């Protein structure tokens, strides 16, 4: 049985554009190493007025 596949021009264009997966990205190119500052934690300042903005509390998130 000979069947000819009728291919829509739009479908052919989609297959040409999206028909295969992109090349794999190596893990080494996704990792960025950065030198840490030696005393970053010791020299950081503490501001008690703004400290609440950085902590997560479910009751505050829910407005309780």
Beta strands, then each sheet from edge to edge (+ up, - down):
end
